[in-house]
């Protein structure tokens, strides 16, 4: 009768052992974090050499000896044997301690640095998402104005054009720029703009023309913020290596997916109890789905956003603002890491410390580097020109083939179908950005990259053959919702995957000197922005050809 006690005792014993191991691992992780904190704040007390006291060559030696194997995903024989080789043999520094504690500290430091670059990469796109995703709120503020249906196109055009101009200036002045100041001032500027948007959600009535003017001004300011932030973060990541650049790109994909997910969840919560609506333009749909009673309609007619719309916008802007603040704090943490200080010491002139890179304009010509990566830049431009030509100007007008039918399902209603399309794109784009992290999927043959960039033009007619309403209803050739989402997914994956491979190809371009890699990365970022701007202009042409109308109204 007591037989079941034996298995129970074994289960309890295993649980205790597992709990003990978990507690030990947690204590070990805490110890690692404490050691890293001590090294970051009081390196002298830890017996560490202060990075600022090393010259560039010594700092590079420390990086190659203690960090590079971990940054490349390897520990090396020296780490496994507990011996540091030449420099450790001289007693100047020790790579790993006997229990591997130093290895864990360095691994954690590299992981933390990559996480911070991931966060900074996400922060780069916050400006764009702020202007695009809050379309429901902006549309509600502009009801009855001449810009009610065209504001989104004007905002996108203003942002991308401004982004291109400011990024050109950022690249041209990068040689003597203080990257740290650019990063911090850009994030602070973003936060200040978000604060104004947050305050606006608490104001019931704002003149539509005044709000549109601020919307355009904010697009210019946010474009400048994003440009200088992108320039500085990409240039900084080039000094760390391709893995850190990949983290930036992954962060951009992640934030787009998160924002699209939030947008879809908000739309689902707003429309699940409503009756189906007829198809309309994407941005109008985003504004209309919150309307559920005559009073709300009357409020909108007076250019007063319904409380639900203002509350949703308040939550969105506040969330974005909090993330921007977290990004700023994360960068402050990065500044204290020994790895960061060593990289800065190794990559920058001794007298200038964190302000002037070795490759000043006098020694490295931006024009010379641009010519070396021009073939990659053209491929990058084509990728984003094709993407912006149809996304979201055309894709956001594509509705379910079941729209208007009595048996239409919830997710086939336009109010949810359109946000779901955004979510599918964001998921595919993010997947494409992380795929190069697998070695077998990371290749850099520029001819193939160029060929795929050109081949993506096929997506333009494919989307036009779907059930898009820009050219009038009932003209769909591809009458399948599943086919549309498959096309959207392939479109998104190719966008994220090929653009990431092109960026990585610039890091390993054989014609580049080591000191030119940072400049090459910023050149590719400029081509990317040029592609966005070109695509924004092309979207007007595509929409005009489709609807045979004035695309600006």
Kinemage of the C-alpha trace (Angstrom):
@kinemage 1
@onewidth
@group {chain A} dominant
@subgroup {mainchain}
@vectorlist {calphas} color= white
{ca unk a 1} P 0.000 0.000 0.000
{ca unk a 2} L 3.032 2.271 0.378
{ca unk a 3} L 4.493 1.491 -3.076
{ca unk a 4} L 3.577 4.882 -4.613
{ca unk a 5} L 5.787 6.612 -2.022
{ca unk a 6} L 8.988 5.575 -3.845
{ca unk a 7} L 8.220 7.330 -7.158
{ca unk a 8} L 7.000 10.350 -5.198
{ca unk a 9} L 10.246 10.474 -3.235
{ca unk a 10} L 12.286 10.289 -6.435
{ca unk a 11} L 10.202 13.084 -7.966
{ca unk a 12} L 10.711 15.247 -4.881
{ca unk a 13} L 14.443 14.528 -4.960
{ca unk a 14} L 14.682 15.504 -8.637
{ca unk a 15} L 12.694 18.660 -7.959
{ca unk a 16} L 15.040 19.612 -5.116
{ca unk a 17} L 18.078 18.957 -7.300
{ca unk a 18} L 16.639 21.035 -10.137
{ca unk a 19} L 15.741 23.840 -7.730
{ca unk a 20} L 19.240 23.754 -6.261
{ca unk a 21} L 20.813 23.920 -9.717
{ca unk a 22} L 18.533 26.786 -10.720
{ca unk a 23} L 19.384 28.698 -7.554
{ca unk a 24} L 23.074 28.108 -8.178
{ca unk a 25} L 22.769 29.351 -11.759
{ca unk a 26} L 20.886 32.442 -10.619
{ca unk a 27} L 23.537 33.195 -7.999
{ca unk a 28} L 26.211 32.687 -10.632
{ca unk a 29} L 24.450 35.068 -13.026
{ca unk a 30} L 24.087 37.649 -10.269
{ca unk a 31} L 27.782 37.311 -9.502
{ca unk a 32} L 28.614 37.782 -13.192
{ca unk a 33} L 26.423 40.898 -13.364
{ca unk a 34} L 28.013 42.296 -10.204
{ca unk a 35} L 31.501 41.753 -11.594
{ca unk a 36} L 30.590 43.422 -14.873
{ca unk a 37} L 29.030 46.342 -12.986
{ca unk a 38} L 32.171 46.729 -10.903
{ca unk a 39} L 34.373 46.624 -13.999
{ca unk a 40} L 32.161 49.195 -15.738
{ca unk a 41} L 32.070 51.631 -12.825
{ca unk a 42} L 35.259 50.994 -10.827
{ca unk a 43} L 37.754 49.147 -13.051
{ca unk a 44} L 40.683 50.177 -10.862
{ca unk a 45} L 39.173 48.402 -7.847
{ca unk a 46} L 38.821 45.236 -9.941
{ca unk a 47} L 42.447 45.307 -11.010
{ca unk a 48} L 41.429 46.066 -14.597
{ca unk a 49} L 43.295 48.384 -16.914
{ca unk a 50} L 41.281 51.505 -17.678
{ca unk a 51} L 40.539 51.504 -21.462
{ca unk a 52} L 41.130 55.245 -21.659
{ca unk a 53} L 44.722 54.741 -20.467
{ca unk a 54} L 45.530 52.342 -23.326
{ca unk a 55} L 46.650 53.429 -26.747
{ca unk a 56} L 44.772 52.260 -29.849
{ca unk a 57} L 47.020 49.249 -30.474
{ca unk a 58} L 46.816 48.034 -26.884
{ca unk a 59} L 43.037 48.392 -26.879
{ca unk a 60} L 42.848 46.386 -30.118
{ca unk a 61} L 44.995 43.666 -28.550
{ca unk a 62} L 42.636 43.392 -25.589
{ca unk a 63} L 39.627 43.144 -27.910
{ca unk a 64} L 41.233 40.453 -30.055
{ca unk a 65} L 42.405 38.517 -27.005
{ca unk a 66} L 39.388 38.721 -24.710
{ca unk a 67} L 36.354 39.604 -26.817
{ca unk a 68} L 36.745 38.737 -30.484
{ca unk a 69} L 36.347 34.939 -30.077
{ca unk a 70} L 33.126 35.535 -28.136
{ca unk a 71} L 31.876 38.114 -30.627
{ca unk a 72} L 32.497 35.567 -33.388
{ca unk a 73} L 30.736 32.815 -31.417
{ca unk a 74} L 33.888 30.944 -30.470
{ca unk a 75} L 35.936 30.566 -27.309
{ca unk a 76} L 39.141 29.376 -28.839
{ca unk a 77} L 41.672 26.969 -27.500
{ca unk a 78} L 43.149 29.513 -25.134
{ca unk a 79} L 39.821 29.935 -23.401
{ca unk a 80} L 39.321 26.188 -23.027
{ca unk a 81} L 42.792 25.666 -21.623
{ca unk a 82} L 42.511 28.582 -19.231
{ca unk a 83} L 45.581 30.196 -20.752
{ca unk a 84} L 45.628 33.567 -22.431
{ca unk a 85} L 48.703 33.093 -24.577
{ca unk a 86} L 51.379 35.688 -25.093
{ca unk a 87} L 49.922 38.659 -23.275
{ca unk a 88} L 48.624 36.652 -20.324
{ca unk a 89} L 51.925 34.836 -20.042
{ca unk a 90} L 53.571 38.182 -19.422
{ca unk a 91} L 51.274 38.670 -16.435
{ca unk a 92} L 49.661 41.814 -17.805
{ca unk a 93} L 46.136 40.396 -18.076
{ca unk a 94} L 44.338 37.072 -17.814
{ca unk a 95} L 41.735 35.992 -20.304
{ca unk a 96} L 39.794 33.492 -18.227
{ca unk a 97} L 39.970 32.573 -14.574
{ca unk a 98} L 40.210 28.941 -13.490
{ca unk a 99} L 36.469 28.484 -13.088
{ca unk a 100} L 35.571 30.241 -16.296
{ca unk a 101} L 34.129 33.196 -14.401
{ca unk a 102} L 35.887 35.732 -16.558
{ca unk a 103} L 34.551 33.960 -19.634
{ca unk a 104} L 31.008 34.329 -18.322
{ca unk a 105} L 31.542 38.009 -17.592
{ca unk a 106} L 32.806 38.662 -21.106
{ca unk a 107} L 30.019 36.564 -22.672
{ca unk a 108} L 27.412 38.483 -20.719
{ca unk a 109} L 29.018 41.774 -21.716
{ca unk a 110} L 28.993 40.866 -25.425
{ca unk a 111} L 25.387 39.667 -25.164
{ca unk a 112} L 24.366 42.886 -23.388
{ca unk a 113} L 26.082 45.031 -26.019
{ca unk a 114} L 24.277 43.155 -28.808
{ca unk a 115} L 20.957 43.591 -26.995
{ca unk a 116} L 21.537 47.335 -26.736
{ca unk a 117} L 22.274 47.581 -30.457
{ca unk a 118} L 19.053 45.602 -31.038
{ca unk a 119} L 17.163 48.205 -28.971
{ca unk a 120} L 18.853 51.104 -30.755
{ca unk a 121} L 17.968 49.539 -34.107
{ca unk a 122} L 14.338 49.406 -33.035
{ca unk a 123} L 14.529 53.019 -31.852
{ca unk a 124} L 15.632 54.152 -35.320
{ca unk a 125} L 12.212 53.214 -36.728
{ca unk a 126} L 10.172 54.744 -33.904
{ca unk a 127} L 10.009 58.089 -35.718
{ca unk a 128} L 8.567 56.498 -38.861
{ca unk a 129} L 6.110 54.363 -36.896
{ca unk a 130} L 4.982 57.391 -34.904
{ca unk a 131} L 3.914 59.162 -38.102
{ca unk a 132} L 2.397 56.155 -39.881
{ca unk a 133} L 0.736 53.897 -37.313
{ca unk a 134} L -1.207 56.689 -35.581
{ca unk a 135} L -3.150 57.311 -38.798
{ca unk a 136} L -6.519 56.751 -37.087
{ca unk a 137} L -5.871 59.574 -34.633
{ca unk a 138} L -4.445 61.934 -37.244
{ca unk a 139} L -7.352 61.231 -39.596
{ca unk a 140} L -9.859 61.968 -36.831
{ca unk a 141} L -8.154 65.310 -36.169
{ca unk a 142} L -8.337 66.261 -39.862
{ca unk a 143} L -11.972 65.358 -40.631
{ca unk a 144} L -13.524 68.064 -42.783
{ca unk a 145} L -10.192 69.528 -43.867
{ca unk a 146} L -8.737 69.361 -47.402
{ca unk a 147} L -6.146 66.896 -46.085
{ca unk a 148} L -8.609 64.395 -44.640
{ca unk a 149} L -7.837 61.645 -47.162
{ca unk a 150} L -4.401 62.692 -48.401
{ca unk a 151} L -2.549 63.529 -45.179
{ca unk a 152} L -0.870 60.114 -45.008
{ca unk a 153} L 0.701 60.540 -48.442
{ca unk a 154} L 1.943 64.012 -47.552
{ca unk a 155} L 3.376 62.783 -44.256
{ca unk a 156} L 5.145 59.840 -45.907
{ca unk a 157} L 6.536 62.039 -48.679
{ca unk a 158} L 7.706 64.705 -46.220
{ca unk a 159} L 9.321 62.175 -43.909
{ca unk a 160} L 11.154 60.173 -46.564
{ca unk a 161} L 12.338 63.260 -48.462
{ca unk a 162} L 13.516 64.908 -45.261
{ca unk a 163} L 15.130 61.669 -44.168
{ca unk a 164} L 17.088 61.518 -47.413
{ca unk a 165} L 18.297 65.122 -47.135
{ca unk a 166} L 19.260 64.908 -43.469
{ca unk a 167} L 20.961 61.554 -43.925
{ca unk a 168} L 23.022 63.005 -46.766
{ca unk a 169} L 24.186 65.751 -44.416
{ca unk a 170} L 24.822 63.251 -41.622
{ca unk a 171} L 26.992 61.134 -43.910
{ca unk a 172} L 28.885 64.145 -45.259
{ca unk a 173} L 29.683 65.415 -41.758
{ca unk a 174} L 30.298 62.041 -40.139
{ca unk a 175} L 34.093 62.382 -40.212
{ca unk a 176} L 34.197 65.049 -37.507
{ca unk a 177} L 30.942 64.208 -35.746
{ca unk a 178} L 30.443 63.231 -32.132
{ca unk a 179} L 28.496 59.985 -32.562
{ca unk a 180} L 27.534 59.815 -28.902
{ca unk a 181} L 26.053 63.308 -28.993
{ca unk a 182} L 24.130 62.483 -32.163
{ca unk a 183} L 22.598 59.379 -30.638
{ca unk a 184} L 21.544 61.043 -27.402
{ca unk a 185} L 20.224 64.262 -28.965
{ca unk a 186} L 18.246 62.295 -31.578
{ca unk a 187} L 16.495 60.170 -28.967
{ca unk a 188} L 15.778 63.202 -26.762
{ca unk a 189} L 14.264 65.003 -29.775
{ca unk a 190} L 12.029 62.002 -30.461
{ca unk a 191} L 10.866 61.975 -26.843
{ca unk a 192} L 10.017 65.699 -26.926
{ca unk a 193} L 7.915 65.306 -30.089
{ca unk a 194} L 6.105 62.361 -28.498
{ca unk a 195} L 5.369 64.434 -25.394
{ca unk a 196} L 3.615 67.029 -27.588
{ca unk a 197} L 1.594 64.287 -29.292
{ca unk a 198} L 0.661 62.857 -25.882
{ca unk a 199} L -0.521 66.277 -24.706
{ca unk a 200} L -2.546 66.713 -27.901
{ca unk a 201} L -4.575 63.597 -27.107
{ca unk a 202} L -5.829 65.319 -23.954
{ca unk a 203} L -7.047 68.383 -25.883
{ca unk a 204} L -10.569 67.952 -27.210
{ca unk a 205} L -10.540 70.461 -30.070
{ca unk a 206} L -7.578 71.493 -32.233
{ca unk a 207} L -8.031 73.407 -35.522
{ca unk a 208} L -7.498 70.937 -38.355
{ca unk a 209} L -5.193 73.207 -40.360
{ca unk a 210} L -3.061 73.924 -37.300
{ca unk a 211} L -2.807 70.223 -36.513
{ca unk a 212} L -1.859 69.392 -40.112
{ca unk a 213} L 0.854 72.060 -40.018
{ca unk a 214} L 2.265 70.544 -36.835
{ca unk a 215} L 2.015 67.080 -38.365
{ca unk a 216} L 4.190 68.156 -41.304
{ca unk a 217} L 6.655 70.007 -39.059
{ca unk a 218} L 6.894 66.990 -36.770
{ca unk a 219} L 7.557 64.783 -39.811
{ca unk a 220} L 10.520 66.985 -40.734
{ca unk a 221} L 11.885 66.997 -37.177
{ca unk a 222} L 11.420 63.251 -36.752
{ca unk a 223} L 13.063 62.655 -40.133
{ca unk a 224} L 16.108 64.588 -38.906
{ca unk a 225} L 16.099 62.657 -35.634
{ca unk a 226} L 15.899 59.298 -37.416
{ca unk a 227} L 18.593 60.269 -39.937
{ca unk a 228} L 21.242 61.324 -37.439
{ca unk a 229} L 20.379 58.430 -35.143
{ca unk a 230} L 20.662 55.924 -37.989
{ca unk a 231} L 23.949 57.412 -39.184
{ca unk a 232} L 25.524 57.306 -35.740
{ca unk a 233} L 24.281 53.863 -34.700
{ca unk a 234} L 25.227 52.186 -37.998
{ca unk a 235} L 28.659 53.844 -37.990
{ca unk a 236} L 29.216 52.756 -34.399
{ca unk a 237} L 28.152 49.172 -35.088
{ca unk a 238} L 30.679 48.934 -37.934
{ca unk a 239} L 33.453 49.247 -35.344
{ca unk a 240} L 32.050 46.257 -33.439
{ca unk a 241} L 31.537 43.894 -36.378
{ca unk a 242} L 28.811 42.427 -38.615
{ca unk a 243} L 26.970 40.647 -35.786
{ca unk a 244} L 26.200 43.990 -34.167
{ca unk a 245} L 25.032 45.463 -37.467
{ca unk a 246} L 22.736 42.460 -37.850
{ca unk a 247} L 21.288 43.174 -34.399
{ca unk a 248} L 20.351 46.675 -35.570
{ca unk a 249} L 18.531 45.274 -38.587
{ca unk a 250} L 16.799 42.638 -36.439
{ca unk a 251} L 15.690 45.338 -34.019
{ca unk a 252} L 14.118 47.300 -36.842
{ca unk a 253} L 12.173 44.249 -37.945
{ca unk a 254} L 11.095 43.462 -34.395
{ca unk a 255} L 9.715 46.919 -33.644
{ca unk a 256} L 7.758 46.937 -36.901
{ca unk a 257} L 6.228 43.568 -35.996
{ca unk a 258} L 5.416 44.722 -32.459
{ca unk a 259} L 3.730 47.899 -33.679
{ca unk a 260} L 1.751 46.005 -36.329
{ca unk a 261} L 0.663 43.499 -33.692
{ca unk a 262} L -0.515 46.266 -31.371
{ca unk a 263} L -2.367 47.907 -34.248
{ca unk a 264} L -4.133 44.661 -35.158
{ca unk a 265} L -5.067 43.943 -31.529
{ca unk a 266} L -6.539 47.430 -31.170
{ca unk a 267} L -8.522 47.023 -34.383
{ca unk a 268} L -9.829 43.628 -33.274
{ca unk a 269} L -10.974 44.997 -29.932
{ca unk a 270} L -12.751 47.893 -31.629
{ca unk a 271} L -14.647 46.044 -34.359
{ca unk a 272} L -15.453 42.589 -33.015
{ca unk a 273} L -18.955 43.694 -32.007
{ca unk a 274} L -19.658 45.907 -35.033
{ca unk a 275} L -21.499 45.146 -38.227
{ca unk a 276} L -19.446 44.691 -41.400
{ca unk a 277} L -18.500 47.881 -43.240
{ca unk a 278} L -18.029 48.435 -46.949
{ca unk a 279} L -14.478 48.711 -48.215
{ca unk a 280} L -12.756 52.074 -48.077
{ca unk a 281} L -9.268 53.473 -48.151
{ca unk a 282} L -6.866 52.023 -45.626
{ca unk a 283} L -6.279 55.119 -43.566
{ca unk a 284} L -9.965 55.991 -43.580
{ca unk a 285} L -10.721 52.478 -42.377
{ca unk a 286} L -8.311 52.921 -39.498
{ca unk a 287} L -10.164 56.073 -38.459
{ca unk a 288} L -13.673 54.730 -39.085
{ca unk a 289} L -13.536 51.464 -37.186
{ca unk a 290} L -13.807 53.278 -33.846
{ca unk a 291} L -17.218 54.779 -34.721
{ca unk a 292} L -20.070 52.987 -33.041
{ca unk a 293} L -22.787 55.576 -32.329
{ca unk a 294} L -24.206 58.827 -33.768
{ca unk a 295} L -22.570 60.981 -31.092
{ca unk a 296} L -19.136 59.765 -32.145
{ca unk a 297} L -19.998 60.548 -35.755
{ca unk a 298} L -21.048 64.060 -34.726
{ca unk a 299} L -17.809 64.543 -32.831
{ca unk a 300} L -15.795 63.558 -35.865
{ca unk a 301} L -17.805 65.925 -38.042
{ca unk a 302} L -16.664 68.712 -35.694
{ca unk a 303} L -13.055 67.486 -35.969
{ca unk a 304} L -13.217 66.228 -32.393
{ca unk a 305} L -11.747 62.714 -32.143
{ca unk a 306} L -13.921 60.289 -30.178
{ca unk a 307} L -12.643 59.527 -26.658
{ca unk a 308} L -11.807 55.958 -27.699
{ca unk a 309} L -9.600 57.211 -30.545
{ca unk a 310} L -7.852 59.741 -28.312
{ca unk a 311} L -7.319 57.147 -25.582
{ca unk a 312} L -5.866 54.654 -28.069
{ca unk a 313} L -3.534 57.340 -29.416
{ca unk a 314} L -2.527 58.323 -25.879
{ca unk a 315} L -1.615 54.723 -25.077
{ca unk a 316} L 0.315 54.346 -28.328
{ca unk a 317} L 2.334 57.555 -27.967
{ca unk a 318} L 3.027 56.835 -24.307
{ca unk a 319} L 4.242 53.316 -25.111
{ca unk a 320} L 6.521 54.602 -27.865
{ca unk a 321} L 7.821 57.320 -25.550
{ca unk a 322} L 8.630 54.811 -22.826
{ca unk a 323} L 10.509 52.646 -25.313
{ca unk a 324} L 12.463 55.696 -26.515
{ca unk a 325} L 13.404 56.455 -22.900
{ca unk a 326} L 14.483 52.837 -22.407
{ca unk a 327} L 16.627 53.151 -25.535
{ca unk a 328} L 18.344 56.224 -24.116
{ca unk a 329} L 19.038 54.512 -20.791
{ca unk a 330} L 20.313 51.443 -22.650
{ca unk a 331} L 22.770 53.596 -24.558
{ca unk a 332} L 24.013 55.080 -21.289
{ca unk a 333} L 24.645 51.520 -20.104
{ca unk a 334} L 26.555 50.791 -23.319
{ca unk a 335} L 28.794 53.796 -22.682
{ca unk a 336} L 29.948 52.225 -19.414
{ca unk a 337} L 30.750 48.762 -20.763
{ca unk a 338} L 34.482 47.957 -20.944
{ca unk a 339} L 33.920 46.507 -24.433
{ca unk a 340} L 32.487 49.772 -25.726
{ca unk a 341} L 35.293 51.826 -24.214
{ca unk a 342} L 37.897 49.499 -25.707
{ca unk a 343} L 36.293 49.625 -29.158
{ca unk a 344} L 36.151 53.414 -29.019
{ca unk a 345} L 39.778 53.532 -27.928
{ca unk a 346} L 40.845 51.177 -30.708
{ca unk a 347} L 38.765 52.848 -33.423
{ca unk a 348} L 39.229 56.515 -32.626
{ca unk a 349} L 42.180 58.849 -32.451
{ca unk a 350} L 43.900 59.045 -29.095
{ca unk a 351} L 43.444 62.795 -28.737
{ca unk a 352} L 39.831 62.782 -29.841
{ca unk a 353} L 38.662 59.757 -27.809
{ca unk a 354} L 34.930 59.517 -28.540
{ca unk a 355} L 34.655 62.338 -31.024
{ca unk a 356} L 36.743 61.756 -34.152
{ca unk a 357} L 37.206 58.539 -36.044
{ca unk a 358} L 40.515 57.624 -37.552
{ca unk a 359} L 39.047 57.804 -40.993
{ca unk a 360} L 38.550 61.557 -41.071
{ca unk a 361} L 37.435 63.139 -44.268
{ca unk a 362} L 41.002 64.093 -45.139
{ca unk a 363} L 42.206 60.491 -45.150
{ca unk a 364} L 39.189 58.612 -46.449
{ca unk a 365} L 37.082 60.071 -49.226
{ca unk a 366} L 33.378 59.407 -48.969
{ca unk a 367} L 33.218 59.470 -52.753
{ca unk a 368} L 35.920 56.803 -53.082
{ca unk a 369} L 34.155 54.469 -50.647
{ca unk a 370} L 30.784 55.099 -52.288
{ca unk a 371} L 32.149 53.985 -55.656
{ca unk a 372} L 33.362 50.727 -54.108
{ca unk a 373} L 29.909 49.840 -52.766
{ca unk a 374} L 27.787 51.513 -55.455
{ca unk a 375} L 26.676 48.158 -56.904
{ca unk a 376} L 25.392 47.137 -53.477
{ca unk a 377} L 23.803 50.546 -52.984
{ca unk a 378} L 21.844 50.306 -56.223
{ca unk a 379} L 20.541 46.890 -55.185
{ca unk a 380} L 19.510 48.342 -51.817
{ca unk a 381} L 17.762 51.277 -53.491
{ca unk a 382} L 15.807 48.919 -55.763
{ca unk a 383} L 14.670 46.793 -52.824
{ca unk a 384} L 13.040 49.659 -50.960
{ca unk a 385} L 11.857 51.566 -54.029
{ca unk a 386} L 9.798 48.525 -55.058
{ca unk a 387} L 8.556 48.021 -51.499
{ca unk a 388} L 7.408 51.616 -50.955
{ca unk a 389} L 5.884 51.810 -54.439
{ca unk a 390} L 3.059 49.484 -53.375
{ca unk a 391} L 3.299 49.292 -49.579
{ca unk a 392} L 1.159 50.652 -48.073
{ca unk a 393} L -0.358 52.816 -50.829
{ca unk a 394} L -1.735 49.810 -52.776
{ca unk a 395} L -1.558 46.930 -50.299
{ca unk a 396} L -3.619 48.871 -47.761
{ca unk a 397} L -6.489 49.115 -50.260
{ca unk a 398} L -6.638 45.352 -50.790
{ca unk a 399} L -9.647 43.828 -49.068
{ca unk a 400} L -11.015 40.311 -48.795
{ca unk a 401} L -12.771 38.826 -51.812
{ca unk a 402} L -15.650 38.086 -49.415
{ca unk a 403} L -16.160 41.758 -48.557
{ca unk a 404} L -19.834 42.748 -48.802
{ca unk a 405} L -21.102 39.168 -48.836
{ca unk a 406} L -23.501 38.001 -46.096
{ca unk a 407} L -21.233 35.135 -45.010
{ca unk a 408} L -18.156 37.321 -44.503
{ca unk a 409} L -16.089 36.259 -41.486
{ca unk a 410} L -14.715 38.589 -38.822
{ca unk a 411} L -11.128 38.562 -40.104
{ca unk a 412} L -12.353 39.153 -43.666
{ca unk a 413} L -13.908 42.470 -42.750
{ca unk a 414} L -11.861 45.391 -44.139
{ca unk a 415} L -11.305 46.869 -40.677
{ca unk a 416} L -9.342 43.746 -39.688
{ca unk a 417} L -8.185 42.477 -43.077
{ca unk a 418} L -6.040 45.574 -43.697
{ca unk a 419} L -4.265 45.553 -40.284
{ca unk a 420} L -3.761 41.795 -40.695
{ca unk a 421} L -1.953 42.507 -43.957
{ca unk a 422} L 0.337 44.930 -42.120
{ca unk a 423} L 1.022 42.285 -39.470
{ca unk a 424} L 1.854 39.648 -42.101
{ca unk a 425} L 4.286 42.043 -43.766
{ca unk a 426} L 5.946 42.913 -40.460
{ca unk a 427} L 6.290 39.237 -39.512
{ca unk a 428} L 7.783 38.320 -42.884
{ca unk a 429} L 10.149 41.288 -42.868
{ca unk a 430} L 11.392 40.405 -39.384
{ca unk a 431} L 11.883 36.767 -40.385
{ca unk a 432} L 13.891 37.901 -43.392
{ca unk a 433} L 16.111 40.098 -41.224
{ca unk a 434} L 16.972 37.312 -38.782
{ca unk a 435} L 17.530 34.601 -41.408
{ca unk a 436} L 21.156 35.684 -42.099
{ca unk a 437} L 21.993 34.824 -38.489
{ca unk a 438} L 22.145 31.215 -39.702
{ca unk a 439} L 25.485 30.783 -41.410
{ca unk a 440} L 24.103 28.701 -44.286
{ca unk a 441} L 21.658 31.475 -45.149
{ca unk a 442} L 24.268 34.241 -45.028
{ca unk a 443} L 25.772 34.769 -48.470
{ca unk a 444} L 27.056 37.919 -50.159
{ca unk a 445} L 27.229 37.325 -53.934
{ca unk a 446} L 26.354 40.813 -55.164
{ca unk a 447} L 25.290 39.678 -58.641
{ca unk a 448} L 22.624 37.373 -57.216
{ca unk a 449} L 21.544 40.086 -54.776
{ca unk a 450} L 21.166 42.533 -57.658
{ca unk a 451} L 19.197 39.993 -59.690
{ca unk a 452} L 16.738 39.357 -56.869
{ca unk a 453} L 16.372 43.102 -56.272
{ca unk a 454} L 15.304 43.564 -59.897
{ca unk a 455} L 13.117 40.439 -59.866
{ca unk a 456} L 11.037 41.877 -57.006
{ca unk a 457} L 9.375 44.148 -59.564
{ca unk a 458} L 7.036 41.199 -60.206
{ca unk a 459} L 5.273 42.010 -56.938
{ca unk a 460} L 3.860 45.262 -58.362
{ca unk a 461} L 1.537 43.597 -60.927
{ca unk a 462} L 0.801 40.759 -58.500
{ca unk a 463} L -0.625 43.167 -55.927
{ca unk a 464} L -2.537 45.045 -58.612
{ca unk a 465} L -4.189 41.746 -59.603
{ca unk a 466} L -5.449 41.225 -56.045
{ca unk a 467} L -8.730 42.637 -54.748
{ca unk a 468} L -7.459 46.206 -54.413
{ca unk a 469} L -10.061 48.980 -54.308
{ca unk a 470} L -7.899 51.884 -55.493
{ca unk a 471} L -8.939 51.193 -59.073
{ca unk a 472} L -12.525 50.297 -58.268
{ca unk a 473} L -14.128 47.134 -56.912
{ca unk a 474} L -14.664 43.948 -58.868
{ca unk a 475} L -11.461 44.071 -60.927
{ca unk a 476} L -9.560 41.366 -59.061
{ca unk a 477} L -7.815 38.651 -61.063
{ca unk a 478} L -6.378 36.822 -58.050
{ca unk a 479} L -9.570 36.080 -56.136
{ca unk a 480} L -8.086 34.371 -53.102
{ca unk a 481} L -7.322 35.808 -49.678
{ca unk a 482} L -4.795 33.048 -49.022
{ca unk a 483} L -2.965 33.874 -52.247
{ca unk a 484} L -2.827 37.549 -51.262
{ca unk a 485} L -1.299 36.777 -47.870
{ca unk a 486} L 1.214 34.387 -49.456
{ca unk a 487} L 2.243 37.113 -51.904
{ca unk a 488} L 2.495 39.613 -49.042
{ca unk a 489} L 4.599 37.207 -46.977
{ca unk a 490} L 7.021 36.493 -49.838
{ca unk a 491} L 7.186 40.220 -50.554
{ca unk a 492} L 8.079 40.947 -46.921
{ca unk a 493} L 10.592 38.122 -46.443
{ca unk a 494} L 12.469 39.115 -49.588
{ca unk a 495} L 12.523 42.729 -48.418
{ca unk a 496} L 14.046 41.930 -45.034
{ca unk a 497} L 16.320 39.097 -46.149
{ca unk a 498} L 17.915 40.673 -49.223
{ca unk a 499} L 18.341 44.111 -47.618
{ca unk a 500} L 20.095 42.513 -44.638
{ca unk a 501} L 22.383 40.483 -46.896
{ca unk a 502} L 23.287 43.637 -48.813
{ca unk a 503} L 24.226 45.418 -45.586
{ca unk a 504} L 26.341 42.456 -44.495
{ca unk a 505} L 27.967 42.304 -47.934
{ca unk a 506} L 29.238 45.844 -47.420
{ca unk a 507} L 31.107 44.736 -44.308
{ca unk a 508} L 32.964 41.959 -46.159
{ca unk a 509} L 33.416 43.796 -49.481
{ca unk a 510} L 36.961 42.786 -50.557
{ca unk a 511} L 37.779 46.147 -52.146
{ca unk a 512} L 37.297 47.990 -48.850
{ca unk a 513} L 40.088 48.764 -46.432
{ca unk a 514} L 39.421 48.103 -42.753
{ca unk a 515} L 39.082 51.808 -41.985
{ca unk a 516} L 36.556 52.233 -44.823
{ca unk a 517} L 33.978 49.753 -43.521
{ca unk a 518} L 32.290 52.292 -41.264
{ca unk a 519} L 31.888 54.769 -44.128
{ca unk a 520} L 30.607 51.975 -46.398
{ca unk a 521} L 27.891 51.090 -43.894
{ca unk a 522} L 26.654 54.674 -43.813
{ca unk a 523} L 26.719 54.827 -47.630
{ca unk a 524} L 24.437 51.778 -47.762
{ca unk a 525} L 22.144 53.380 -45.183
{ca unk a 526} L 21.921 56.430 -47.450
{ca unk a 527} L 20.997 54.268 -50.451
{ca unk a 528} L 18.346 52.590 -48.297
{ca unk a 529} L 16.821 55.958 -47.468
{ca unk a 530} L 17.046 57.009 -51.116
{ca unk a 531} L 15.075 53.881 -51.990
{ca unk a 532} L 12.385 54.794 -49.458
{ca unk a 533} L 12.131 58.287 -50.897
{ca unk a 534} L 12.028 57.031 -54.490
{ca unk a 535} L 9.386 54.480 -53.551
{ca unk a 536} L 7.257 57.188 -51.913
{ca unk a 537} L 7.272 59.195 -55.151
{ca unk a 538} L 6.562 56.078 -57.221
{ca unk a 539} L 3.592 55.210 -55.003
{ca unk a 540} L 1.788 58.315 -56.258
{ca unk a 541} L 2.384 57.247 -59.854
{ca unk a 542} L 1.242 53.671 -59.205
{ca unk a 543} L -1.884 54.862 -57.424
{ca unk a 544} L -2.663 57.413 -60.163
{ca unk a 545} L -2.294 54.758 -62.869
{ca unk a 546} L -4.518 52.392 -60.912
{ca unk a 547} L -7.365 54.714 -59.946
{ca unk a 548} L -7.019 57.165 -62.869
{ca unk a 549} L -7.403 59.972 -60.362
{ca unk a 550} L -5.453 62.697 -58.587
{ca unk a 551} L -3.363 60.720 -56.050
{ca unk a 552} L -2.733 63.789 -53.874
{ca unk a 553} L -6.341 64.166 -52.737
